[in-house]
Amino acid sequence: MAGSLRRIRATVPQLGLSVSARRENVSGVFSVARPEDVRNRTVVVVDDVMTTGATLSACAAALKRAGASRVLALSLARATPQFPDVGALDRASPIDEFRHN
């Protein structure tokens, strides 16, 4: 259901943070307002731009804790490692399968 996912605390902007700092920044930030809406369902999370995937991962974790059976992520755009706000991306990251040399 649209609107099921809620931010439960403010965070600093992700811009300029390292991959590990981004993950820590959004860890535990989201909750599900009505777990019964997602329990045993496949849920799709939509994000405008995915950089490291930290926010999408935090959203998925909250949805899984609330009982979602599966979480899919859709993104309009993917920021790539050559963009300056990404910093030193972890090249072994499973979400970073597309690379430029």
FIBA-206277 format. One record per residue: residue number from 1; x, y, z of N, C-alpha, C, O in turn. Coordinates in nm, 2 decimals. Atoms other than C-alpha are relative to their C-alpha. Layout:
<pts>
 num    nxx    nyy    nzz   caxx   cayy   cazz    cxx    cyy    czz    oxx    oyy    ozz
 NUM      X      Y      Z      X      Y      Z      X      Y      Z      X      Y      Z
...
</pts>
This chain:
<pts>
 num    nxx    nyy    nzz   caxx   cayy   cazz    cxx    cyy    czz    oxx    oyy    ozz
   1   0.08  -0.12   0.00   0.00   0.00   0.00   0.09   0.12   0.00   0.19   0.13   0.07
   2  -0.08  -0.12   0.01   0.13   0.34  -0.09  -0.01   0.07   0.14  -0.12   0.07   0.20
   3   0.00  -0.07  -0.13   0.23   0.53   0.22   0.03  -0.09   0.12   0.03  -0.04   0.24
   4  -0.02   0.10  -0.12   0.30   0.22   0.44   0.13   0.03   0.06   0.15   0.01   0.18
   5  -0.14  -0.02  -0.05   0.67   0.31   0.48   0.01   0.14   0.06  -0.02   0.23  -0.01
   6  -0.02  -0.13  -0.07   0.75   0.59   0.73   0.14   0.02   0.04   0.21  -0.08   0.09
   7  -0.13  -0.04  -0.06   1.07   0.77   0.82  -0.03   0.03   0.14  -0.11   0.11   0.17
   8   0.03  -0.02  -0.15   1.09   0.76   1.20   0.10   0.09   0.06   0.08   0.13   0.18
   9  -0.09  -0.10  -0.06   1.38   0.99   1.25   0.07   0.07  -0.12   0.09   0.02  -0.23
  10  -0.07  -0.08   0.10   1.56   1.26   1.06   0.14  -0.05  -0.02   0.20  -0.11   0.07
  11  -0.14   0.03   0.03   1.90   1.20   0.89   0.07   0.11  -0.06   0.01   0.21  -0.11
  12  -0.08  -0.10   0.07   2.18   1.41   0.76  -0.01  -0.04  -0.15  -0.03  -0.15  -0.19
  13   0.00   0.03   0.15   2.19   1.44   0.37   0.11  -0.10  -0.03   0.21  -0.10   0.03
  14  -0.10   0.11   0.04   2.36   1.14   0.20   0.11   0.06  -0.08   0.22   0.00  -0.09
  15  -0.10  -0.06   0.09   2.55   1.37  -0.03   0.14   0.02   0.07   0.15   0.08   0.17
  16  -0.13  -0.01  -0.05   2.92   1.34   0.03   0.04  -0.11   0.10   0.16  -0.11   0.14
  17  -0.04   0.11  -0.10   2.90   1.04   0.27   0.05  -0.12  -0.08   0.02  -0.14  -0.19
  18  -0.06   0.12   0.05   3.10   0.73   0.21  -0.11  -0.11  -0.01  -0.22  -0.09   0.05
  19   0.09   0.11   0.00   2.92   0.40   0.13  -0.04  -0.05   0.14  -0.16  -0.06   0.17
  20   0.03   0.05  -0.13   2.95   0.28   0.48  -0.07   0.10   0.09  -0.16   0.07   0.17
  21   0.07  -0.11  -0.08   2.84   0.62   0.63  -0.14   0.01  -0.05  -0.23   0.04   0.03
  22   0.14  -0.01   0.05   2.53   0.62   0.40  -0.08  -0.12   0.06  -0.19  -0.10   0.10
  23   0.07   0.11  -0.06   2.44   0.27   0.52  -0.04   0.03   0.15  -0.15   0.00   0.19
  24   0.02  -0.02  -0.14   2.48   0.37   0.88  -0.10   0.12   0.02  -0.18   0.11   0.12
  25   0.09  -0.11  -0.01   2.29   0.70   0.83  -0.14  -0.04  -0.01  -0.23   0.02   0.05
  26   0.14   0.04   0.02   1.97   0.52   0.71  -0.03  -0.13   0.08  -0.15  -0.17   0.07
  27   0.03   0.13  -0.07   2.00   0.21   0.93  -0.11   0.03   0.11  -0.09   0.12   0.20
  28   0.10  -0.02  -0.09   1.68   0.18   1.13  -0.09   0.12  -0.01  -0.16   0.16   0.08
  29   0.07  -0.13   0.02   1.53   0.50   0.99  -0.14  -0.02  -0.04  -0.23   0.07  -0.02
  30   0.13   0.02   0.05   1.22   0.34   0.84  -0.08  -0.10   0.07  -0.02  -0.20   0.13
  31   0.09   0.09  -0.06   0.92   0.16   0.98  -0.12  -0.01  -0.09  -0.15   0.07  -0.18
  32   0.13   0.02   0.08   0.59   0.03   0.84  -0.11   0.03   0.10  -0.13  -0.03   0.20
  33   0.11  -0.05  -0.08   0.29   0.21   0.97  -0.11  -0.11   0.03  -0.16  -0.12   0.14
  34   0.10   0.10  -0.01   0.05  -0.08   0.91   0.06  -0.13  -0.05   0.04  -0.17  -0.17
  35  -0.07   0.13   0.04   0.24  -0.42   0.90  -0.10  -0.09  -0.07  -0.06  -0.17  -0.16
  36   0.10   0.09   0.06  -0.09  -0.60   0.81  -0.01   0.03  -0.15  -0.06  -0.05  -0.23
  37   0.01  -0.04   0.14  -0.08  -0.41   0.47   0.11  -0.07  -0.08   0.09  -0.09  -0.20
  38  -0.12   0.06   0.08   0.26  -0.57   0.37   0.02  -0.15   0.04   0.10  -0.22  -0.04
  39  -0.02   0.13  -0.05   0.25  -0.90   0.56  -0.03  -0.10  -0.11  -0.14  -0.10  -0.17
  40   0.02   0.11   0.10   0.30  -1.20   0.32  -0.02   0.05  -0.14  -0.08  -0.02  -0.22
  41   0.02  -0.06   0.13   0.30  -0.97   0.02   0.14   0.03  -0.07   0.24   0.05   0.00
  42  -0.12  -0.06   0.07   0.55  -0.87  -0.25  -0.02   0.15  -0.01  -0.13   0.20  -0.05
  43   0.01  -0.15   0.00   0.62  -0.50  -0.21   0.10   0.06  -0.10   0.21   0.01  -0.11
  44  -0.08  -0.07   0.09   0.76  -0.27  -0.47   0.03   0.14   0.06  -0.06   0.22   0.10
  45  -0.05  -0.13  -0.05   0.97   0.03  -0.35   0.05   0.08  -0.12   0.13   0.03  -0.20
  46  -0.04  -0.09   0.12   1.02   0.32  -0.60   0.09   0.11   0.06   0.05   0.18   0.15
  47  -0.10  -0.10  -0.04   1.32   0.55  -0.57   0.03   0.08  -0.13   0.04   0.02  -0.23
  48  -0.04  -0.08   0.12   1.40   0.84  -0.81   0.14  -0.03  -0.05   0.15  -0.06  -0.17
  49  -0.14   0.02   0.04   1.78   0.80  -0.81   0.06  -0.09   0.10   0.06  -0.07   0.22
  50  -0.08   0.09  -0.09   1.98   0.51  -0.66   0.15   0.03  -0.02   0.20   0.02  -0.13
  51  -0.15  -0.02   0.01   2.34   0.59  -0.58   0.07  -0.12   0.06   0.12  -0.20  -0.02
  52  -0.06   0.11  -0.05   2.47   0.33  -0.34  -0.10  -0.12   0.03  -0.06  -0.23   0.05
  53   0.10   0.10  -0.04   2.14   0.15  -0.26  -0.02  -0.01   0.15  -0.10  -0.09   0.19
  54   0.01   0.00  -0.15   2.17   0.23   0.11  -0.15   0.02   0.04  -0.20  -0.04   0.13
  55   0.14  -0.04  -0.03   1.82   0.39   0.13  -0.09  -0.11  -0.04  -0.18  -0.15   0.04
  56   0.08   0.11   0.04   1.66   0.12  -0.07   0.01  -0.13   0.09  -0.08  -0.19   0.12
  57  -0.02   0.12  -0.08   1.82  -0.15   0.14  -0.06   0.02   0.14  -0.12  -0.07   0.20
  58   0.06  -0.03  -0.13   1.70   0.02   0.46  -0.15  -0.01   0.00  -0.21  -0.06   0.09
  59   0.14   0.01   0.02   1.35   0.04   0.33  -0.04  -0.15  -0.01  -0.14  -0.19   0.05
  60   0.03   0.15   0.01   1.36  -0.33   0.23   0.01  -0.07   0.13  -0.07  -0.16   0.16
  61  -0.02   0.07  -0.13   1.49  -0.43   0.57  -0.13   0.03   0.09  -0.17  -0.06   0.16
  62   0.12  -0.03  -0.08   1.19  -0.25   0.74  -0.12  -0.07  -0.05  -0.20  -0.12   0.03
  63   0.12   0.08   0.05   0.94  -0.41   0.51   0.01  -0.15   0.03  -0.09  -0.21   0.06
  64  -0.02   0.14  -0.03   1.09  -0.75   0.56  -0.03  -0.03   0.15  -0.09  -0.13   0.19
  65   0.03   0.01  -0.14   1.08  -0.70   0.94  -0.15   0.00   0.03  -0.20  -0.06   0.12
  66   0.15  -0.01  -0.01   0.71  -0.61   0.90  -0.07  -0.12  -0.06  -0.19  -0.13  -0.05
  67   0.06   0.12   0.05   0.65  -0.94   0.73  -0.02  -0.01  -0.15  -0.08  -0.11  -0.20
  68   0.00   0.02   0.14   0.68  -0.87   0.36   0.07  -0.12  -0.05   0.18  -0.15   0.00
  69  -0.07   0.12   0.05   0.76  -1.19   0.17   0.11   0.03  -0.10   0.20  -0.05  -0.11
  70  -0.10  -0.03   0.10   0.95  -1.02  -0.10   0.00   0.15  -0.02  -0.11   0.22  -0.02
  71  -0.01  -0.15   0.02   1.07  -0.66  -0.17   0.08   0.02  -0.13   0.19  -0.03  -0.15
  72  -0.07  -0.03   0.12   1.15  -0.54  -0.52   0.02   0.15  -0.01  -0.06   0.23   0.05
  73  -0.03  -0.14   0.01   1.31  -0.20  -0.60   0.00   0.04  -0.14   0.06  -0.02  -0.23
  74   0.00  -0.06   0.13   1.25   0.02  -0.90   0.06   0.14   0.02   0.03   0.21   0.11
  75  -0.06  -0.13  -0.01   1.46   0.33  -0.97   0.00   0.06  -0.14   0.02  -0.01  -0.24
  76   0.00  -0.07   0.12   1.43   0.59  -1.24   0.14   0.02  -0.06   0.16   0.01  -0.18
  77  -0.14  -0.02   0.05   1.80   0.65  -1.26   0.10  -0.06   0.10   0.07  -0.08   0.22
  78  -0.10   0.06  -0.08   2.12   0.50  -1.13   0.12   0.09  -0.01   0.18   0.10  -0.11
  79  -0.13  -0.08  -0.01   2.41   0.73  -1.02   0.11  -0.10  -0.01   0.12  -0.20   0.05
  80  -0.11   0.09   0.02   2.73   0.58  -1.14   0.13   0.05   0.07   0.13   0.17   0.11
  81  -0.12  -0.04  -0.08   3.07   0.58  -0.97   0.08   0.12  -0.05   0.15   0.18   0.03
  82  -0.07  -0.12   0.04   3.21   0.86  -1.18  -0.06   0.13   0.05   0.00   0.24   0.04
  83   0.06  -0.12  -0.06   2.97   1.11  -1.01   0.07   0.03   0.13   0.10  -0.06   0.21
  84  -0.08  -0.04  -0.12   3.15   1.31  -0.74  -0.06  -0.03   0.13   0.01  -0.04   0.23
  85   0.06   0.02  -0.13   2.89   1.26  -0.47   0.01  -0.14   0.05  -0.03  -0.17   0.17
  86   0.00   0.14  -0.03   2.95   0.88  -0.46   0.12  -0.03   0.09   0.11  -0.12   0.17
  87  -0.12   0.04  -0.07   3.30   0.89  -0.31   0.06  -0.13  -0.05   0.04  -0.16  -0.16
  88  -0.07   0.12   0.04   3.49   0.57  -0.31  -0.10  -0.12   0.02  -0.12  -0.17   0.13
  89   0.10   0.11  -0.01   3.22   0.31  -0.39   0.07  -0.13   0.03   0.18  -0.16  -0.02
  90  -0.05   0.13  -0.02   3.28  -0.04  -0.27  -0.02  -0.08  -0.12  -0.14  -0.12  -0.16
  91   0.01   0.07   0.13   3.35  -0.21  -0.60  -0.05  -0.14   0.01  -0.10  -0.19  -0.10
  92   0.05   0.14  -0.02   3.25  -0.55  -0.46  -0.15   0.00   0.03  -0.21  -0.11   0.04
  93   0.15  -0.01  -0.03   2.89  -0.42  -0.40  -0.08  -0.07  -0.10  -0.06  -0.05  -0.22
  94   0.08   0.07   0.09   2.63  -0.65  -0.55  -0.09   0.09  -0.08  -0.14   0.05  -0.19
  95   0.09  -0.09   0.07   2.42  -0.35  -0.65   0.08   0.08  -0.11   0.02   0.16  -0.19
  96  -0.08  -0.08   0.10   2.71  -0.20  -0.86   0.06  -0.09  -0.11   0.18  -0.11  -0.12
  97  -0.04   0.10   0.10   2.72  -0.45  -1.14   0.04   0.07  -0.13   0.11   0.01  -0.21
  98  -0.03  -0.07   0.12   2.75  -0.18  -1.42   0.12   0.09   0.04   0.11   0.18   0.12
  99  -0.12  -0.08  -0.03   3.10  -0.03  -1.42   0.06   0.06  -0.13   0.05   0.00  -0.24
 100  -0.08  -0.07   0.10   3.29   0.22  -1.64   0.14   0.00   0.03   0.18   0.01   0.15
 101  -0.14  -0.01  -0.03   3.66   0.21  -1.68   0.06   0.13  -0.05   0.18   0.16  -0.04
</pts>
